[in-house]
Amino acid sequence: MSATRISATLVVNDDRAIACMACGYALGPAGEPWKAAARLDEQPMQGAGGAPYSNAERVLLRRFFCPGCGALLDTESALAGDPFLTDIVRV
């Protein structure tokens, strides 16, 4: 099986799917957003990064995990209710 690495945690596999590099779990077809298929954890950023985030009660840290093995795939910061940052992979 050959795969094209697209980030530190994701590959495009032989089936042209975006997959977890650690376990091979397919998150969706290349060329489509994949984050909705991941497990999501959202936590307030307030205080998480020290003093710079002390006034950030509305800012969330989103962490996207592989549903297959639990590996951390990506993170982003956002306001509650914001859509996911769209990562579309074309190889």
Biopython code that builds the backbone (N, CA, C, O; Angstrom):
import numpy as np
from Bio.PDB.StructureBuilder import StructureBuilder

atoms = [
    (1, "MET", "N", (0.840, -1.190, 0.000)),
    (1, "MET", "CA", (0.000, 0.000, 0.000)),
    (1, "MET", "C", (0.879, 1.245, 0.000)),
    (1, "MET", "O", (1.719, 1.407, 0.885)),
    (2, "SER", "N", (0.701, 2.099, -0.951)),
    (2, "SER", "CA", (1.429, 3.363, -0.970)),
    (2, "SER", "C", (0.465, 4.468, -0.570)),
    (2, "SER", "O", (-0.737, 4.382, -0.820)),
    (3, "ALA", "N", (0.995, 5.482, 0.041)),
    (3, "ALA", "CA", (0.166, 6.606, 0.472)),
    (3, "ALA", "C", (0.956, 7.881, 0.260)),
    (3, "ALA", "O", (2.186, 7.880, 0.321)),
    (4, "THR", "N", (0.249, 8.960, 0.012)),
    (4, "THR", "CA", (0.862, 10.273, -0.141)),
    (4, "THR", "C", (0.648, 11.045, 1.147)),
    (4, "THR", "O", (-0.486, 11.323, 1.537)),
    (5, "ARG", "N", (1.729, 11.383, 1.793)),
    (5, "ARG", "CA", (1.640, 12.125, 3.048)),
    (5, "ARG", "C", (1.229, 13.560, 2.751)),
    (5, "ARG", "O", (1.822, 14.219, 1.896)),
    (6, "ILE", "N", (0.199, 14.048, 3.467)),
    (6, "ILE", "CA", (-0.280, 15.409, 3.241)),
    (6, "ILE", "C", (-0.114, 16.305, 4.470)),
    (6, "ILE", "O", (-0.282, 17.521, 4.382)),
    (7, "SER", "N", (0.212, 15.707, 5.603)),
    (7, "SER", "CA", (0.510, 16.479, 6.819)),
    (7, "SER", "C", (1.283, 15.551, 7.754)),
    (7, "SER", "O", (1.621, 14.426, 7.386)),
    (8, "ALA", "N", (1.554, 16.022, 8.945)),
    (8, "ALA", "CA", (2.256, 15.193, 9.921)),
    (8, "ALA", "C", (1.408, 14.019, 10.389)),
    (8, "ALA", "O", (1.934, 13.067, 10.966)),
    (9, "THR", "N", (0.092, 14.076, 10.147)),
    (9, "THR", "CA", (-0.810, 13.045, 10.682)),
    (9, "THR", "C", (-1.726, 12.403, 9.651)),
    (9, "THR", "O", (-2.392, 11.412, 9.952)),
    (10, "LEU", "N", (-1.770, 12.952, 8.437)),
    (10, "LEU", "CA", (-2.733, 12.481, 7.433)),
    (10, "LEU", "C", (-2.045, 12.062, 6.138)),
    (10, "LEU", "O", (-1.004, 12.600, 5.762)),
    (11, "VAL", "N", (-2.660, 11.078, 5.463)),
    (11, "VAL", "CA", (-2.206, 10.620, 4.159)),
    (11, "VAL", "C", (-3.407, 10.513, 3.225)),
    (11, "VAL", "O", (-4.552, 10.468, 3.675)),
    (12, "VAL", "N", (-3.139, 10.474, 1.931)),
    (12, "VAL", "CA", (-4.142, 10.069, 0.952)),
    (12, "VAL", "C", (-3.755, 8.652, 0.558)),
    (12, "VAL", "O", (-2.655, 8.422, 0.057)),
    (13, "ASN", "N", (-4.656, 7.702, 0.785)),
    (13, "ASN", "CA", (-4.347, 6.290, 0.563)),
    (13, "ASN", "C", (-4.630, 5.865, -0.879)),
    (13, "ASN", "O", (-5.025, 6.682, -1.711)),
    (14, "ASP", "N", (-4.425, 4.587, -1.159)),
    (14, "ASP", "CA", (-4.635, 4.050, -2.505)),
    (14, "ASP", "C", (-6.071, 4.192, -2.988)),
    (14, "ASP", "O", (-6.310, 4.236, -4.195)),
    (15, "ASP", "N", (-7.029, 4.264, -2.072)),
    (15, "ASP", "CA", (-8.442, 4.429, -2.433)),
    (15, "ASP", "C", (-8.807, 5.897, -2.631)),
    (15, "ASP", "O", (-9.981, 6.228, -2.800)),
    (16, "ARG", "N", (-7.787, 6.793, -2.610)),
    (16, "ARG", "CA", (-7.978, 8.236, -2.764)),
    (16, "ARG", "C", (-8.799, 8.824, -1.611)),
    (16, "ARG", "O", (-9.573, 9.764, -1.795)),
    (17, "ALA", "N", (-8.615, 8.256, -0.437)),
    (17, "ALA", "CA", (-9.277, 8.752, 0.771)),
    (17, "ALA", "C", (-8.249, 9.405, 1.678)),
    (17, "ALA", "O", (-7.093, 8.984, 1.721)),
    (18, "ILE", "N", (-8.668, 10.430, 2.402)),
    (18, "ILE", "CA", (-7.833, 11.017, 3.448)),
    (18, "ILE", "C", (-7.906, 10.078, 4.641)),
    (18, "ILE", "O", (-8.992, 9.708, 5.088)),
    (19, "ALA", "N", (-6.745, 9.697, 5.152)),
    (19, "ALA", "CA", (-6.701, 8.692, 6.212)),
    (19, "ALA", "C", (-5.692, 9.074, 7.282)),
    (19, "ALA", "O", (-4.743, 9.816, 7.030)),
    (20, "CYS", "N", (-5.918, 8.553, 8.479)),
    (20, "CYS", "CA", (-4.993, 8.723, 9.594)),
    (20, "CYS", "C", (-3.695, 7.986, 9.265)),
    (20, "CYS", "O", (-3.718, 6.819, 8.873)),
    (21, "MET", "N", (-2.583, 8.662, 9.425)),
    (21, "MET", "CA", (-1.301, 8.035, 9.139)),
    (21, "MET", "C", (-0.975, 6.948, 10.162)),
    (21, "MET", "O", (-0.279, 5.986, 9.836)),
    (22, "ALA", "N", (-1.467, 7.086, 11.389)),
    (22, "ALA", "CA", (-1.140, 6.128, 12.436)),
    (22, "ALA", "C", (-1.839, 4.784, 12.252)),
    (22, "ALA", "O", (-1.228, 3.736, 12.461)),
    (23, "CYS", "N", (-3.125, 4.804, 11.858)),
    (23, "CYS", "CA", (-3.873, 3.543, 11.806)),
    (23, "CYS", "C", (-4.541, 3.258, 10.468)),
    (23, "CYS", "O", (-5.017, 2.147, 10.239)),
    (24, "GLY", "N", (-4.583, 4.257, 9.575)),
    (24, "GLY", "CA", (-5.200, 4.059, 8.271)),
    (24, "GLY", "C", (-6.692, 4.314, 8.211)),
    (24, "GLY", "O", (-7.302, 4.117, 7.160)),
    (25, "TYR", "N", (-7.297, 4.746, 9.306)),
    (25, "TYR", "CA", (-8.737, 5.025, 9.318)),
    (25, "TYR", "C", (-9.067, 6.080, 8.268)),
    (25, "TYR", "O", (-8.467, 7.155, 8.269)),
    (26, "ALA", "N", (-10.011, 5.791, 7.372)),
    (26, "ALA", "CA", (-10.397, 6.714, 6.302)),
    (26, "ALA", "C", (-11.396, 7.739, 6.814)),
    (26, "ALA", "O", (-12.411, 7.387, 7.415)),
    (27, "LEU", "N", (-11.101, 9.007, 6.571)),
    (27, "LEU", "CA", (-11.941, 10.114, 7.029)),
    (27, "LEU", "C", (-12.807, 10.695, 5.918)),
    (27, "LEU", "O", (-13.678, 11.521, 6.187)),
    (28, "GLY", "N", (-12.584, 10.284, 4.697)),
    (28, "GLY", "CA", (-13.388, 10.778, 3.587)),
    (28, "GLY", "C", (-12.551, 10.908, 2.342)),
    (28, "GLY", "O", (-11.328, 10.776, 2.391)),
    (29, "PRO", "N", (-13.201, 11.168, 1.223)),
    (29, "PRO", "CA", (-12.484, 11.253, -0.051)),
    (29, "PRO", "C", (-11.593, 12.490, -0.141)),
    (29, "PRO", "O", (-11.932, 13.556, 0.375)),
    (30, "ALA", "N", (-10.450, 12.330, -0.803)),
    (30, "ALA", "CA", (-9.596, 13.482, -1.088)),
    (30, "ALA", "C", (-10.411, 14.468, -1.914)),
    (30, "ALA", "O", (-11.216, 14.069, -2.755)),
    (31, "GLY", "N", (-10.199, 15.742, -1.672)),
    (31, "GLY", "CA", (-10.955, 16.775, -2.378)),
    (31, "GLY", "C", (-12.203, 17.211, -1.644)),
    (31, "GLY", "O", (-12.905, 18.115, -2.096)),
    (32, "GLU", "N", (-12.491, 16.579, -0.511)),
    (32, "GLU", "CA", (-13.651, 16.932, 0.307)),
    (32, "GLU", "C", (-13.172, 17.258, 1.727)),
    (32, "GLU", "O", (-12.139, 16.742, 2.150)),
    (33, "PRO", "N", (-13.899, 18.104, 2.473)),
    (33, "PRO", "CA", (-13.525, 18.363, 3.870)),
    (33, "PRO", "C", (-13.581, 17.072, 4.693)),
    (33, "PRO", "O", (-14.475, 16.250, 4.497)),
    (34, "TRP", "N", (-12.643, 16.897, 5.598)),
    (34, "TRP", "CA", (-12.548, 15.655, 6.370)),
    (34, "TRP", "C", (-12.843, 15.837, 7.860)),
    (34, "TRP", "O", (-13.096, 14.845, 8.543)),
    (35, "LYS", "N", (-12.821, 17.037, 8.380)),
    (35, "LYS", "CA", (-12.907, 17.250, 9.834)),
    (35, "LYS", "C", (-14.216, 16.768, 10.447)),
    (35, "LYS", "O", (-14.222, 16.367, 11.610)),
    (36, "ALA", "N", (-15.312, 16.793, 9.718)),
    (36, "ALA", "CA", (-16.598, 16.336, 10.264)),
    (36, "ALA", "C", (-16.568, 14.840, 10.584)),
    (36, "ALA", "O", (-17.367, 14.374, 11.397)),
    (37, "ALA", "N", (-15.673, 14.088, 9.967)),
    (37, "ALA", "CA", (-15.574, 12.651, 10.224)),
    (37, "ALA", "C", (-14.682, 12.337, 11.427)),
    (37, "ALA", "O", (-14.646, 11.198, 11.893)),
    (38, "ALA", "N", (-13.973, 13.329, 11.922)),
    (38, "ALA", "CA", (-13.082, 13.129, 13.072)),
    (38, "ALA", "C", (-13.857, 13.301, 14.375)),
    (38, "ALA", "O", (-14.950, 13.867, 14.386)),
    (39, "ARG", "N", (-13.294, 12.815, 15.457)),
    (39, "ARG", "CA", (-13.852, 13.071, 16.789)),
    (39, "ARG", "C", (-13.403, 14.468, 17.215)),
    (39, "ARG", "O", (-12.230, 14.819, 17.084)),
    (40, "LEU", "N", (-14.335, 15.247, 17.719)),
    (40, "LEU", "CA", (-14.072, 16.640, 18.058)),
    (40, "LEU", "C", (-14.093, 16.842, 19.564)),
    (40, "LEU", "O", (-14.968, 16.337, 20.267)),
    (41, "ASP", "N", (-13.102, 17.599, 20.045)),
    (41, "ASP", "CA", (-13.080, 18.058, 21.430)),
    (41, "ASP", "C", (-12.915, 19.569, 21.383)),
    (41, "ASP", "O", (-11.984, 20.067, 20.751)),
    (42, "GLU", "N", (-13.801, 20.302, 22.038)),
    (42, "GLU", "CA", (-13.713, 21.759, 22.109)),
    (42, "GLU", "C", (-13.574, 22.172, 23.570)),
    (42, "GLU", "O", (-14.337, 21.735, 24.432)),
    (43, "GLN", "N", (-12.588, 23.019, 23.828)),
    (43, "GLN", "CA", (-12.352, 23.521, 25.174)),
    (43, "GLN", "C", (-12.116, 25.019, 25.096)),
    (43, "GLN", "O", (-11.501, 25.490, 24.139)),
    (44, "PRO", "N", (-12.590, 25.789, 26.084)),
    (44, "PRO", "CA", (-12.310, 27.225, 26.102)),
    (44, "PRO", "C", (-10.807, 27.477, 26.176)),
    (44, "PRO", "O", (-10.088, 26.781, 26.892)),
    (45, "MET", "N", (-10.343, 28.468, 25.436)),
    (45, "MET", "CA", (-8.925, 28.824, 25.452)),
    (45, "MET", "C", (-8.563, 29.659, 26.675)),
    (45, "MET", "O", (-7.383, 29.799, 26.997)),
    (46, "GLN", "N", (-9.558, 30.213, 27.359)),
    (46, "GLN", "CA", (-9.286, 31.131, 28.458)),
    (46, "GLN", "C", (-8.299, 30.518, 29.439)),
    (46, "GLN", "O", (-8.585, 29.499, 30.067)),
    (47, "GLY", "N", (-7.145, 31.141, 29.565)),
    (47, "GLY", "CA", (-6.119, 30.690, 30.490)),
    (47, "GLY", "C", (-5.278, 29.533, 29.993)),
    (47, "GLY", "O", (-4.257, 29.218, 30.605)),
    (48, "ALA", "N", (-5.672, 28.887, 28.902)),
    (48, "ALA", "CA", (-4.956, 27.697, 28.428)),
    (48, "ALA", "C", (-3.536, 28.017, 27.987)),
    (48, "ALA", "O", (-2.634, 27.197, 28.159)),
    (49, "GLY", "N", (-3.330, 29.190, 27.426)),
    (49, "GLY", "CA", (-2.007, 29.568, 26.939)),
    (49, "GLY", "C", (-1.360, 30.644, 27.777)),
    (49, "GLY", "O", (-0.473, 31.352, 27.300)),
    (50, "GLY", "N", (-1.789, 30.780, 29.020)),
    (50, "GLY", "CA", (-1.222, 31.794, 29.895)),
    (50, "GLY", "C", (-1.905, 33.139, 29.725)),
    (50, "GLY", "O", (-3.040, 33.219, 29.256)),
    (51, "ALA", "N", (-1.211, 34.176, 30.105)),
    (51, "ALA", "CA", (-1.763, 35.535, 30.130)),
    (51, "ALA", "C", (-2.354, 35.998, 28.799)),
    (51, "ALA", "O", (-3.384, 36.671, 28.819)),
    (52, "PRO", "N", (-1.765, 35.679, 27.645)),
    (52, "PRO", "CA", (-2.366, 36.173, 26.393)),
    (52, "PRO", "C", (-3.806, 35.710, 26.178)),
    (52, "PRO", "O", (-4.553, 36.354, 25.440)),
    (53, "TYR", "N", (-4.203, 34.621, 26.801)),
    (53, "TYR", "CA", (-5.553, 34.097, 26.610)),
    (53, "TYR", "C", (-6.470, 34.365, 27.795)),
    (53, "TYR", "O", (-7.551, 33.782, 27.870)),
    (54, "SER", "N", (-6.073, 35.220, 28.711)),
    (54, "SER", "CA", (-6.880, 35.460, 29.908)),
    (54, "SER", "C", (-8.204, 36.147, 29.591)),
    (54, "SER", "O", (-9.145, 36.041, 30.378)),
    (55, "ASN", "N", (-8.304, 36.842, 28.474)),
    (55, "ASN", "CA", (-9.549, 37.510, 28.093)),
    (55, "ASN", "C", (-10.274, 36.786, 26.971)),
    (55, "ASN", "O", (-11.135, 37.372, 26.314)),
    (56, "ALA", "N", (-9.949, 35.550, 26.746)),
    (56, "ALA", "CA", (-10.475, 34.821, 25.585)),
    (56, "ALA", "C", (-11.589, 33.856, 25.982)),
    (56, "ALA", "O", (-11.558, 32.684, 25.608)),
    (57, "GLU", "N", (-12.563, 34.340, 26.732)),
    (57, "GLU", "CA", (-13.624, 33.445, 27.207)),
    (57, "GLU", "C", (-14.488, 32.886, 26.074)),
    (57, "GLU", "O", (-15.124, 31.845, 26.240)),
    (58, "ARG", "N", (-14.516, 33.561, 24.937)),
    (58, "ARG", "CA", (-15.339, 33.079, 23.811)),
    (58, "ARG", "C", (-14.553, 32.249, 22.800)),
    (58, "ARG", "O", (-15.145, 31.646, 21.904)),
    (59, "VAL", "N", (-13.231, 32.211, 22.932)),
    (59, "VAL", "CA", (-12.404, 31.495, 21.964)),
    (59, "VAL", "C", (-12.231, 30.045, 22.407)),
    (59, "VAL", "O", (-11.921, 29.762, 23.564)),
    (60, "LEU", "N", (-12.440, 29.134, 21.457)),
    (60, "LEU", "CA", (-12.322, 27.700, 21.730)),
    (60, "LEU", "C", (-11.089, 27.115, 21.056)),
    (60, "LEU", "O", (-10.682, 27.561, 19.983)),
    (61, "LEU", "N", (-10.507, 26.122, 21.693)),
    (61, "LEU", "CA", (-9.503, 25.286, 21.062)),
    (61, "LEU", "C", (-10.224, 24.031, 20.591)),
    (61, "LEU", "O", (-10.797, 23.297, 21.396)),
    (62, "ARG", "N", (-10.194, 23.790, 19.297)),
    (62, "ARG", "CA", (-10.795, 22.583, 18.734)),
    (62, "ARG", "C", (-9.681, 21.591, 18.445)),
    (62, "ARG", "O", (-8.667, 21.927, 17.832)),
    (63, "ARG", "N", (-9.892, 20.367, 18.899)),
    (63, "ARG", "CA", (-8.938, 19.295, 18.620)),
    (63, "ARG", "C", (-9.669, 18.195, 17.878)),
    (63, "ARG", "O", (-10.740, 17.758, 18.298)),
    (64, "PHE", "N", (-9.094, 17.751, 16.782)),
    (64, "PHE", "CA", (-9.682, 16.726, 15.935)),
    (64, "PHE", "C", (-8.881, 15.439, 16.099)),
    (64, "PHE", "O", (-7.674, 15.416, 15.860)),
    (65, "PHE", "N", (-9.565, 14.365, 16.508)),
    (65, "PHE", "CA", (-8.920, 13.084, 16.777)),
    (65, "PHE", "C", (-9.406, 12.020, 15.798)),
    (65, "PHE", "O", (-10.528, 12.087, 15.295)),
    (66, "CYS", "N", (-8.549, 11.042, 15.537)),
    (66, "CYS", "CA", (-8.916, 9.902, 14.700)),
    (66, "CYS", "C", (-9.929, 9.037, 15.441)),
    (66, "CYS", "O", (-9.678, 8.663, 16.587)),
    (67, "PRO", "N", (-11.073, 8.702, 14.823)),
    (67, "PRO", "CA", (-12.036, 7.809, 15.462)),
    (67, "PRO", "C", (-11.523, 6.377, 15.596)),
    (67, "PRO", "O", (-12.029, 5.607, 16.412)),
    (68, "GLY", "N", (-10.522, 6.024, 14.797)),
    (68, "GLY", "CA", (-10.000, 4.666, 14.829)),
    (68, "GLY", "C", (-9.011, 4.407, 15.949)),
    (68, "GLY", "O", (-9.083, 3.377, 16.619)),
    (69, "CYS", "N", (-8.075, 5.349, 16.159)),
    (69, "CYS", "CA", (-7.010, 5.097, 17.141)),
    (69, "CYS", "C", (-6.848, 6.203, 18.178)),
    (69, "CYS", "O", (-6.094, 6.039, 19.138)),
    (70, "GLY", "N", (-7.538, 7.319, 18.004)),
    (70, "GLY", "CA", (-7.456, 8.409, 18.969)),
    (70, "GLY", "C", (-6.296, 9.370, 18.748)),
    (70, "GLY", "O", (-6.084, 10.267, 19.563)),
    (71, "ALA", "N", (-5.535, 9.204, 17.661)),
    (71, "ALA", "CA", (-4.417, 10.108, 17.394)),
    (71, "ALA", "C", (-4.933, 11.522, 17.140)),
    (71, "ALA", "O", (-5.974, 11.704, 16.507)),
    (72, "LEU", "N", (-4.208, 12.513, 17.630)),
    (72, "LEU", "CA", (-4.535, 13.905, 17.362)),
    (72, "LEU", "C", (-4.183, 14.211, 15.913)),
    (72, "LEU", "O", (-3.036, 14.042, 15.500)),
    (73, "LEU", "N", (-5.174, 14.665, 15.134)),
    (73, "LEU", "CA", (-4.974, 14.917, 13.711)),
    (73, "LEU", "C", (-4.742, 16.385, 13.391)),
    (73, "LEU", "O", (-3.966, 16.704, 12.490)),
    (74, "ASP", "N", (-5.404, 17.285, 14.115)),
    (74, "ASP", "CA", (-5.295, 18.706, 13.814)),
    (74, "ASP", "C", (-5.903, 19.501, 14.963)),
    (74, "ASP", "O", (-6.652, 18.966, 15.780)),
    (75, "THR", "N", (-5.569, 20.775, 15.007)),
    (75, "THR", "CA", (-6.174, 21.703, 15.965)),
    (75, "THR", "C", (-6.489, 23.008, 15.252)),
    (75, "THR", "O", (-5.910, 23.325, 14.213)),
    (76, "GLU", "N", (-7.415, 23.753, 15.831)),
    (76, "GLU", "CA", (-7.717, 25.101, 15.348)),
    (76, "GLU", "C", (-8.355, 25.877, 16.488)),
    (76, "GLU", "O", (-8.897, 25.287, 17.422)),
    (77, "SER", "N", (-8.290, 27.178, 16.409)),
    (77, "SER", "CA", (-9.014, 28.016, 17.365)),
    (77, "SER", "C", (-10.172, 28.673, 16.627)),
    (77, "SER", "O", (-10.071, 28.985, 15.440)),
    (78, "ALA", "N", (-11.272, 28.879, 17.346)),
    (78, "ALA", "CA", (-12.483, 29.412, 16.717)),
    (78, "ALA", "C", (-13.394, 29.988, 17.786)),
    (78, "ALA", "O", (-13.231, 29.720, 18.976)),
    (79, "LEU", "N", (-14.342, 30.774, 17.345)),
    (79, "LEU", "CA", (-15.409, 31.214, 18.229)),
    (79, "LEU", "C", (-16.497, 30.150, 18.220)),
    (79, "LEU", "O", (-16.681, 29.455, 17.221)),
    (80, "ALA", "N", (-17.212, 30.021, 19.318)),
    (80, "ALA", "CA", (-18.295, 29.041, 19.398)),
    (80, "ALA", "C", (-19.269, 29.261, 18.248)),
    (80, "ALA", "O", (-19.672, 30.391, 17.975)),
    (81, "GLY", "N", (-19.639, 28.193, 17.586)),
    (81, "GLY", "CA", (-20.581, 28.268, 16.476)),
    (81, "GLY", "C", (-19.945, 28.499, 15.119)),
    (81, "GLY", "O", (-20.611, 28.351, 14.095)),
    (82, "ASP", "N", (-18.661, 28.859, 15.090)),
    (82, "ASP", "CA", (-17.983, 29.031, 13.803)),
    (82, "ASP", "C", (-17.872, 27.688, 13.093)),
    (82, "ASP", "O", (-17.719, 26.656, 13.746)),
    (83, "PRO", "N", (-17.948, 27.687, 11.757)),
    (83, "PRO", "CA", (-17.732, 26.432, 11.032)),
    (83, "PRO", "C", (-16.260, 26.022, 11.140)),
    (83, "PRO", "O", (-15.393, 26.834, 11.461)),
    (84, "PHE", "N", (-16.006, 24.754, 10.867)),
    (84, "PHE", "CA", (-14.625, 24.265, 10.863)),
    (84, "PHE", "C", (-13.849, 24.981, 9.762)),
    (84, "PHE", "O", (-14.413, 25.332, 8.726)),
    (85, "LEU", "N", (-12.558, 25.194, 9.989)),
    (85, "LEU", "CA", (-11.698, 25.646, 8.908)),
    (85, "LEU", "C", (-11.683, 24.538, 7.871)),
    (85, "LEU", "O", (-11.469, 23.374, 8.210)),
    (86, "THR", "N", (-11.904, 24.880, 6.634)),
    (86, "THR", "CA", (-12.021, 23.871, 5.588)),
    (86, "THR", "C", (-10.644, 23.519, 5.045)),
    (86, "THR", "O", (-9.951, 24.352, 4.460)),
    (87, "ASP", "N", (-10.269, 22.267, 5.252)),
    (87, "ASP", "CA", (-9.031, 21.729, 4.695)),
    (87, "ASP", "C", (-9.409, 20.800, 3.565)),
    (87, "ASP", "O", (-9.880, 19.688, 3.806)),
    (88, "ILE", "N", (-9.208, 21.239, 2.335)),
    (88, "ILE", "CA", (-9.500, 20.389, 1.196)),
    (88, "ILE", "C", (-8.174, 19.995, 0.566)),
    (88, "ILE", "O", (-7.353, 20.846, 0.224)),
    (89, "VAL", "N", (-7.982, 18.691, 0.418)),
    (89, "VAL", "CA", (-6.724, 18.158, -0.076)),
    (89, "VAL", "C", (-6.882, 17.705, -1.513)),
    (89, "VAL", "O", (-7.754, 16.898, -1.837)),
    (90, "ARG", "N", (-6.032, 18.233, -2.362)),
    (90, "ARG", "CA", (-5.997, 17.793, -3.759)),
    (90, "ARG", "C", (-4.578, 17.349, -4.055)),
    (90, "ARG", "O", (-3.635, 18.131, -3.932)),
    (91, "VAL", "N", (-4.430, 16.099, -4.444)),
    (91, "VAL", "CA", (-3.098, 15.585, -4.796)),
    (91, "VAL", "C", (-3.115, 15.010, -6.183)),
    (91, "VAL", "O", (-2.090, 14.527, -6.664)),
]
sb = StructureBuilder()
sb.init_structure("model")
sb.init_model(0)
sb.init_chain("A")
sb.init_seg("    ")
for serial, (resi, resn, name, xyz) in enumerate(atoms, 1):
    if name == "N":
        sb.init_residue(resn, " ", resi, " ")
    sb.init_atom(name, np.array(xyz, "f"), 0.0, 1.0, " ", f" {name:<3s}", serial, name[0])
structure = sb.get_structure()
